[in-house]
Amino acid sequence: MYRKINLILMVIIIVAVSSCVYRRTVPPGETPAPRQQTDLPREDRLAKSDREAVEENINGFSIEDDLKLTQTTRREEKNRISCLSQQQKTQVLKNIGSKKMNTVLHEYNTTLPQGINDAVQYTQYNFSFDYFLVTAENGADIRENPAPDATVVARVENLDKVSLLQRVEGEEMEGSTLWYRVAFGNGNKTNEGYLHSTAGTPRNFRFDRMQDAVNQLRQQVAQGGLHFISNYKNQNGAPPQKGDAAVDEYGYRFYHSAPAYEQADTDSDFRYIPDGMLVRILDETDELYHVNVPTFGGDYYIPKKYIDPDVTLSQLNHVVVVDRNQQNQASFELGENGLNLVSYTLSTTGFPGDFSFETTLGSYKAIEKKDRFEYLKNDTQEIAGYAPFAVRFTGGAYIHGVPVAYEKQDGERVDPGPIEYLHTIGTFPRSNMCVRNYTSHAEFLYNWMDSQNGAVIVIE
């Protein structure tokens, strides 16, 4: 009897240990996590304005916090390491080999897929296609080998980015044997080493998904011009509200939206379809357009006042794809020989909070461009600051440069001048609906984007 009990206990221990070993070999954050359904905001608390070029507060987190963190990193810039360019990283990858003490589980070697041509025009921030975002609050050490007692070759701080080479199995540390081999610049020198998996998360430019999204929209436009929802600042009438919720069950916001009814009856169930979202008119009744909504993958009925039948996207020349999961984006010019990649960069999207909303998924018309727009302080009609070089694609959401908060001098509002860089760009969602770029890239897009024949696609 005791022998049987001991045998059973041994089997249980072996299974438990095996499962732990298995968990250690699963890298964190390698694939997009499924979208989590959070509690819906019960009310829209943001102050609003009907004034031209004045929007709600576009910052989810305080922009002052982003600036303080950025100033800290800039003070230490002489000693900081940086991400390599794609060309530099490719060269490093060619030269490295597997070390005897570790097993290479995966090599990060993202390249442009067939059908995307390298026609990059913006090169101010030249990132490698695969990179590692440091999320450890106190930073981390890059070591010569994947072992906790190996020599430290460099140190990275919270929210730094370095080029990603390999995922390897090394010595155990903090319950995991997973390490990442990374490359980085330090002054004029290039070096490489290992970061433990607890130090951060791998990221990359998912050009294959971006290509699929652009090609799908391209095919839709080829079938005939697309229309789009028009209800910026509820100018064509506030949609009916579901209780007192600020968003519907899919995360789309009541403000700036139209109701999309399931039946040709305004008493039927509906969901919100946001301003700027592309649709195809299939038919009409006296009061409603019967439309297909590619983003939603279905047909709906929308009151006619929310669609201008004379304005269409009938030709697709320029597309920006924003990857909400990876916090980066790429811009494409459509040509006869495929897609021309004209820029790729990091970005910051919106997150759902008490005074902010996430950047919603979907295909949108590039509606208009503004060299700048101002934004309000929360709960007041007071102007807080402005955002430069903006391309509006849905409601009050823009792709824009780094926000600038006005300063007060002798009771007067003073512009402290443009800001180029925030260290938080490309890390985690921090804005309110908008897509935040480095200011120089926002200016590039502002000058490049064909707003008449352009679109913005937000993917997960």
C-alpha positions as CSV (number, residue, x, y, z in Angstrom):
1,M,0.0,0.0,0.0
2,Y,2.8,2.4,1.0
3,R,4.7,1.5,-2.1
4,K,1.7,2.5,-4.3
5,I,1.3,5.8,-2.4
6,N,5.0,6.6,-2.9
7,L,4.8,5.7,-6.6
8,I,1.8,8.0,-7.1
9,L,3.5,10.8,-5.2
10,M,6.6,10.4,-7.4
11,V,4.5,10.6,-10.6
12,I,2.8,13.7,-9.4
13,I,6.1,15.4,-8.6
14,I,7.6,14.4,-12.0
15,V,4.5,15.8,-13.8
16,A,4.7,19.1,-11.8
17,V,8.4,19.6,-12.4
18,S,7.8,18.9,-16.1
19,S,5.1,21.4,-16.3
20,C,7.4,24.0,-14.7
21,V,10.1,23.3,-17.2
22,Y,7.6,23.7,-20.0
23,R,6.5,27.0,-18.7
24,R,10.0,28.3,-18.6
25,T,10.4,27.7,-22.3
26,V,7.4,29.7,-23.4
27,P,8.6,33.3,-24.1
28,P,6.4,36.1,-22.7
29,G,4.7,38.4,-25.1
30,E,5.7,36.6,-28.3
31,T,2.2,36.7,-29.8
32,P,-0.5,39.4,-29.4
33,A,-2.6,38.8,-26.4
34,P,-6.3,38.4,-27.1
35,R,-8.1,41.6,-26.5
36,Q,-9.3,41.8,-22.9
37,Q,-12.8,43.0,-22.1
38,T,-12.5,45.5,-19.3
39,D,-15.2,47.3,-17.4
40,L,-16.8,49.9,-19.7
41,P,-16.4,53.5,-18.7
42,R,-19.8,54.5,-17.2
43,E,-19.6,58.1,-18.4
44,D,-17.7,60.4,-20.7
45,R,-16.0,62.9,-18.3
46,L,-13.9,64.8,-20.8
47,A,-14.5,68.5,-21.4
48,K,-15.4,69.2,-25.0
49,S,-15.3,72.2,-27.3
50,D,-17.1,73.2,-30.5
51,R,-14.3,75.6,-31.4
52,E,-12.3,75.0,-34.6
53,A,-9.0,73.2,-34.0
54,V,-9.7,72.7,-30.3
55,E,-10.0,69.1,-28.9
56,E,-10.4,67.3,-25.7
57,N,-7.3,66.6,-23.6
58,I,-5.3,64.2,-25.8
59,N,-3.1,62.9,-23.0
60,G,-4.1,59.8,-21.1
61,F,-1.2,60.1,-18.7
62,S,0.1,63.6,-17.8
63,I,2.5,64.8,-20.5
64,E,4.6,66.3,-17.7
65,D,5.4,62.8,-16.5
66,D,6.5,61.8,-19.9
67,L,8.7,64.9,-20.2
68,K,10.3,64.3,-16.8
69,L,11.2,60.7,-17.7
70,T,12.6,61.9,-21.0
71,Q,14.7,64.6,-19.4
72,T,16.2,62.0,-17.0
73,T,17.2,59.8,-19.8
74,R,18.6,62.7,-21.9
75,R,20.8,63.8,-18.9
76,E,22.4,60.3,-19.0
77,E,22.6,60.1,-22.8
78,K,26.4,60.0,-22.9
79,N,26.3,56.7,-21.1
80,R,23.2,55.3,-22.7
81,I,23.0,52.5,-25.3
82,S,20.8,52.5,-28.3
83,C,19.0,50.3,-30.8
84,L,20.9,49.5,-34.0
85,S,19.6,50.2,-37.5
86,Q,18.2,47.3,-39.5
87,Q,21.4,47.3,-41.6
88,Q,23.6,47.2,-38.5
89,K,21.6,44.5,-36.9
90,T,21.6,42.3,-40.0
91,Q,25.4,42.5,-40.1
92,V,25.7,41.6,-36.4
93,L,23.3,38.6,-37.0
94,K,25.5,37.4,-39.8
95,N,28.6,37.4,-37.6
96,I,27.4,35.8,-34.4
97,G,27.3,32.2,-33.6
98,S,25.7,30.0,-31.0
99,K,27.7,29.7,-27.8
100,K,28.3,26.2,-26.5
101,M,26.6,27.0,-23.2
102,N,23.2,27.8,-24.6
103,T,20.6,26.5,-27.1
104,V,19.2,28.9,-29.6
105,L,15.4,28.6,-29.6
106,H,14.6,31.3,-32.1
107,E,16.4,33.7,-34.4
108,Y,14.9,37.1,-34.9
109,N,15.4,38.0,-38.6
110,T,12.3,39.9,-39.8
111,T,12.7,41.1,-43.3
112,L,10.3,42.9,-45.7
113,P,7.9,40.4,-47.2
114,Q,7.6,39.9,-50.9
115,G,5.4,42.7,-52.3
116,I,6.8,45.4,-50.0
117,N,9.6,47.5,-51.5
118,D,12.2,49.4,-49.4
119,A,11.5,53.1,-50.4
120,V,12.2,54.6,-46.9
121,Q,12.3,58.3,-46.9
122,Y,12.3,59.1,-43.2
123,T,15.4,57.9,-41.4
124,Q,15.8,60.1,-38.3
125,Y,15.1,57.1,-36.0
126,N,16.4,54.0,-37.8
127,F,15.2,51.1,-35.7
128,S,15.9,47.4,-36.4
129,F,12.7,45.4,-37.4
130,D,13.1,43.3,-34.2
131,Y,13.8,44.9,-30.9
132,F,13.6,44.4,-27.2
133,L,11.7,46.8,-24.9
134,V,13.1,47.0,-21.4
135,T,10.2,47.0,-18.9
136,A,12.1,46.2,-15.7
137,E,11.4,49.2,-13.5
138,N,15.0,49.5,-12.2
139,G,16.6,48.6,-15.5
140,A,18.7,45.5,-16.2
141,D,22.2,44.3,-16.9
142,I,23.3,43.0,-20.3
143,R,25.6,40.1,-19.7
144,E,28.3,38.5,-21.7
145,N,26.7,35.1,-21.5
146,P,23.1,33.9,-20.5
147,A,23.9,33.3,-16.9
148,P,23.2,35.4,-13.8
149,D,26.8,35.5,-12.7
150,A,28.2,36.4,-16.2
151,T,30.2,39.6,-16.8
152,V,28.1,42.7,-17.2
153,V,28.9,44.4,-20.6
154,A,26.3,47.2,-20.4
155,R,23.3,48.4,-18.5
156,V,19.9,49.4,-19.9
157,E,17.2,51.5,-18.2
158,N,13.4,51.2,-18.0
159,L,11.8,51.7,-21.5
160,D,15.1,51.5,-23.4
161,K,15.0,49.6,-26.7
162,V,17.8,47.4,-28.1
163,S,18.0,45.3,-31.2
164,L,16.8,41.7,-30.8
165,L,18.9,38.8,-32.2
166,Q,17.9,35.5,-30.6
167,R,15.9,33.8,-27.9
168,V,18.0,31.3,-26.1
169,E,18.0,28.8,-23.2
170,G,20.6,29.6,-20.7
171,E,21.1,29.2,-16.9
172,E,18.1,29.6,-14.7
173,M,17.4,33.0,-13.1
174,E,14.2,34.0,-11.2
175,G,12.6,30.7,-12.2
176,S,13.2,30.9,-15.9
177,T,15.9,29.7,-18.3
178,L,14.9,32.1,-21.1
179,W,17.3,34.8,-22.2
180,Y,17.4,37.2,-25.2
181,R,20.5,37.9,-27.2
182,V,20.6,41.6,-28.1
183,A,22.8,44.0,-30.0
184,F,23.2,47.7,-29.2
185,G,25.2,50.8,-30.0
186,N,27.4,52.5,-27.4
187,G,28.8,55.6,-28.9
188,N,30.5,54.6,-32.1
189,K,30.8,50.9,-31.1
190,T,28.5,48.0,-31.6
191,N,28.2,45.3,-29.0
192,E,26.0,42.4,-28.1
193,G,25.1,40.4,-25.0
194,Y,22.2,38.8,-23.2
195,L,19.2,40.1,-21.3
196,H,17.1,37.8,-19.0
197,S,13.5,37.4,-20.1
198,T,12.2,39.1,-16.9
199,A,13.9,42.4,-18.2
200,G,11.3,43.1,-20.8
201,T,9.4,42.0,-23.9
202,P,10.3,41.4,-27.6
203,R,8.7,43.7,-30.2
204,N,8.8,43.8,-33.9
205,F,7.4,45.5,-37.0
206,R,4.8,43.0,-38.3
207,F,5.0,44.0,-41.9
208,D,3.2,40.8,-43.0
209,R,0.1,41.8,-41.0
210,M,0.4,45.4,-42.2
211,Q,0.6,44.2,-45.8
212,D,-2.5,42.1,-45.4
213,A,-4.4,45.0,-44.0
214,V,-3.4,47.3,-46.8
215,N,-4.1,44.8,-49.5
216,Q,-7.6,44.0,-48.1
217,L,-8.5,47.7,-48.2
218,R,-6.9,48.0,-51.6
219,Q,-9.2,45.2,-52.9
220,Q,-12.2,46.8,-51.3
221,V,-11.5,50.2,-53.0
222,A,-11.0,48.4,-56.3
223,Q,-14.6,47.1,-56.1
224,G,-15.9,50.7,-56.0
225,G,-15.5,53.8,-53.9
226,L,-15.9,53.6,-50.1
227,H,-17.8,56.1,-48.0
228,F,-17.2,56.9,-44.4
229,I,-19.0,57.9,-41.3
230,S,-19.2,61.6,-40.6
231,N,-20.1,62.8,-37.1
232,Y,-17.1,64.7,-35.8
233,K,-18.0,66.3,-32.5
234,N,-21.6,64.9,-33.0
235,Q,-22.1,67.6,-35.6
236,N,-24.7,65.5,-37.4
237,G,-26.5,64.6,-34.2
238,A,-25.6,62.5,-31.1
239,P,-26.4,58.8,-31.6
240,P,-28.8,57.1,-29.2
241,Q,-27.0,56.1,-26.1
242,K,-27.0,52.6,-24.5
243,G,-27.7,53.4,-20.9
244,D,-25.1,55.8,-19.5
245,A,-22.0,53.9,-20.9
246,A,-19.5,56.0,-22.8
247,V,-18.6,53.1,-25.1
248,D,-20.4,50.0,-26.4
249,E,-19.4,46.4,-25.6
250,Y,-16.8,46.4,-28.4
251,G,-15.0,49.5,-27.0
252,Y,-16.3,52.0,-29.6
253,R,-17.2,55.4,-28.2
254,F,-20.6,57.0,-28.1
255,Y,-19.2,60.5,-28.9
256,H,-18.2,61.1,-32.6
257,S,-20.2,58.0,-33.7
258,A,-23.3,56.9,-35.6
259,P,-25.6,54.1,-34.7
260,A,-25.3,50.9,-36.8
261,Y,-28.6,49.1,-36.6
262,E,-28.8,45.3,-37.2
263,Q,-32.2,45.7,-39.0
264,A,-33.8,48.4,-41.2
265,D,-35.5,49.6,-38.1
266,T,-34.2,52.2,-35.6
267,D,-35.9,50.2,-32.8
268,S,-33.6,47.3,-33.5
269,D,-30.3,46.6,-31.6
270,F,-27.3,48.7,-32.7
271,R,-23.6,49.3,-32.0
272,Y,-21.5,52.4,-32.5
273,I,-19.6,53.0,-35.7
274,P,-17.0,55.8,-35.3
275,D,-16.5,58.9,-37.3
276,G,-14.1,58.3,-40.2
277,M,-14.7,54.5,-40.5
278,L,-14.9,53.3,-44.1
279,V,-18.2,51.6,-45.3
280,R,-19.7,50.5,-48.5
281,I,-23.3,51.6,-49.4
282,L,-25.2,48.6,-50.6
283,D,-28.7,50.0,-50.8
284,E,-31.0,52.5,-49.1
285,T,-34.4,53.1,-47.7
286,D,-36.1,56.5,-47.3
287,E,-34.2,57.2,-44.0
288,L,-31.3,54.6,-43.9
289,Y,-28.3,53.5,-45.9
290,H,-27.8,49.7,-45.9
291,V,-24.0,49.4,-45.6
292,N,-21.2,46.8,-45.4
293,V,-18.7,47.6,-42.7
294,P,-15.4,45.8,-43.6
295,T,-13.9,46.4,-40.1
296,F,-16.9,44.8,-38.4
297,G,-17.3,42.1,-41.1
298,G,-21.0,42.6,-41.5
299,D,-23.9,44.7,-42.9
300,Y,-25.8,47.4,-41.0
301,Y,-28.3,50.2,-41.4
302,I,-27.2,53.7,-40.7
303,P,-29.3,56.9,-40.7
304,K,-28.5,58.9,-43.9
305,K,-27.4,62.1,-42.0
306,Y,-24.2,60.3,-40.9
307,I,-22.9,59.7,-44.5
308,D,-22.1,62.2,-47.2
309,P,-22.9,60.3,-50.4
310,D,-20.8,62.8,-52.5
311,V,-17.5,62.2,-50.6
312,T,-15.8,58.9,-51.2
313,L,-12.4,57.1,-51.1
314,S,-12.3,56.0,-54.7
315,Q,-8.5,55.8,-55.1
316,L,-6.0,54.6,-52.5
317,N,-2.5,56.2,-52.7
318,H,-1.2,56.5,-49.1
319,V,-1.9,54.3,-46.1
320,V,-0.5,54.5,-42.5
321,V,-0.9,51.2,-40.5
322,V,-0.8,51.6,-36.7
323,D,0.0,48.4,-34.8
324,R,-1.7,48.9,-31.4
325,N,-0.3,45.7,-30.0
326,Q,3.4,46.4,-30.8
327,Q,3.1,50.2,-30.4
328,N,4.7,51.0,-33.8
329,Q,3.5,52.0,-37.3
330,A,4.5,52.1,-41.0
331,S,3.5,54.2,-44.0
332,F,3.0,52.8,-47.4
333,E,2.6,54.3,-50.9
334,L,0.7,52.0,-53.3
335,G,2.4,51.3,-56.6
336,E,2.0,48.9,-59.5
337,N,4.7,46.7,-58.2
338,G,3.4,46.4,-54.7
339,L,3.7,48.5,-51.6
340,N,6.5,51.0,-51.1
341,L,7.5,51.4,-47.5
342,V,8.2,55.1,-47.0
343,S,8.6,55.1,-43.2
344,Y,8.5,52.9,-40.1
345,T,8.7,54.2,-36.6
346,L,7.5,53.8,-33.0
347,S,4.2,55.3,-31.8
348,T,2.0,55.6,-28.7
349,T,-1.7,54.9,-28.8
350,G,-4.6,55.6,-26.5
351,F,-5.7,53.6,-23.4
352,P,-9.0,53.3,-21.7
353,G,-9.0,55.3,-18.4
354,D,-11.1,57.7,-16.4
355,F,-10.2,60.5,-18.7
356,S,-9.1,58.7,-21.9
357,F,-10.2,56.2,-24.5
358,E,-8.2,53.6,-26.5
359,T,-7.4,54.1,-30.2
360,T,-10.1,51.9,-31.8
361,L,-9.3,49.3,-34.4
362,G,-10.4,49.6,-38.0
363,S,-10.0,51.1,-41.4
364,Y,-10.5,54.9,-41.5
365,K,-10.4,57.7,-44.1
366,A,-7.5,60.2,-43.7
367,I,-10.0,63.0,-43.2
368,E,-8.0,66.2,-42.8
369,K,-4.6,67.7,-41.9
370,K,-3.9,70.5,-39.4
371,D,-0.5,72.1,-38.8
372,R,-1.5,72.2,-35.1
373,F,-4.6,71.9,-32.9
374,E,-5.1,72.8,-29.3
375,Y,-6.5,70.7,-26.5
376,L,-8.3,71.3,-23.3
377,K,-7.5,70.6,-19.7
378,N,-9.7,67.9,-18.1
379,D,-13.0,69.2,-16.7
380,T,-12.5,72.8,-18.0
381,Q,-12.7,74.9,-21.1
382,E,-9.1,76.1,-20.5
383,I,-6.6,75.5,-23.3
384,A,-3.8,73.3,-21.9
385,G,-1.5,73.0,-24.9
386,Y,-1.3,71.9,-28.6
387,A,-0.2,69.1,-30.8
388,P,1.7,69.8,-34.0
389,F,1.5,68.2,-37.5
390,A,-1.8,66.3,-37.2
391,V,-3.6,64.0,-39.5
392,R,-7.2,63.4,-38.3
393,F,-8.7,59.9,-39.0
394,T,-11.5,59.4,-36.6
395,G,-13.4,61.8,-34.3
396,G,-10.9,63.9,-32.4
397,A,-8.2,61.3,-32.9
398,Y,-5.1,62.3,-34.9
399,I,-1.7,61.0,-35.7
400,H,0.4,63.9,-34.4
401,G,3.7,65.0,-32.9
402,V,4.7,65.4,-29.3
403,P,2.1,67.5,-27.3
404,V,3.3,70.8,-26.0
405,A,1.8,72.2,-22.8
406,Y,1.6,75.9,-22.6
407,E,3.4,77.7,-19.8
408,K,2.2,80.7,-17.8
409,Q,4.2,83.9,-17.5
410,D,2.7,86.9,-15.9
411,G,-0.7,85.4,-16.3
412,E,-0.2,85.0,-20.1
413,R,-0.1,81.8,-22.0
414,V,3.3,81.1,-23.5
415,D,4.4,78.5,-26.1
416,P,7.7,77.0,-24.8
417,G,8.4,75.7,-28.3
418,P,8.2,72.4,-30.1
419,I,9.3,69.1,-28.6
420,E,10.8,66.5,-30.8
421,Y,11.2,63.4,-28.6
422,L,9.6,61.4,-25.7
423,H,11.3,58.4,-24.3
424,T,7.8,56.8,-23.7
425,I,6.9,56.7,-27.4
426,G,6.7,53.1,-28.6
427,T,6.3,51.6,-25.1
428,F,2.7,51.3,-23.9
429,P,-0.6,53.1,-24.6
430,R,-0.5,56.5,-22.9
431,S,-2.6,59.0,-24.9
432,N,-6.3,59.6,-25.3
433,M,-7.4,58.0,-28.7
434,C,-4.6,59.8,-30.6
435,V,-1.5,58.2,-32.1
436,R,1.6,60.0,-30.8
437,N,4.7,60.2,-33.0
438,Y,8.1,61.8,-32.8
439,T,7.5,65.4,-34.0
440,S,9.8,65.1,-37.0
441,H,7.9,62.0,-38.2
442,A,4.6,63.6,-37.7
443,E,5.8,66.5,-39.9
444,F,7.0,64.0,-42.5
445,L,3.5,62.4,-42.5
446,Y,1.8,65.8,-42.6
447,N,3.7,66.8,-45.7
448,W,3.5,63.3,-47.3
449,M,0.0,62.1,-46.7
450,D,-2.5,62.4,-49.6
451,S,-5.5,63.2,-47.4
452,Q,-7.9,62.9,-50.4
453,N,-6.7,59.5,-51.3
454,G,-5.3,58.3,-48.0
455,A,-6.3,56.0,-45.2
456,V,-5.3,55.0,-41.7
457,I,-5.6,51.4,-40.5
458,V,-5.4,50.4,-36.8
459,I,-4.6,46.7,-36.2
460,E,-4.1,44.7,-33.0
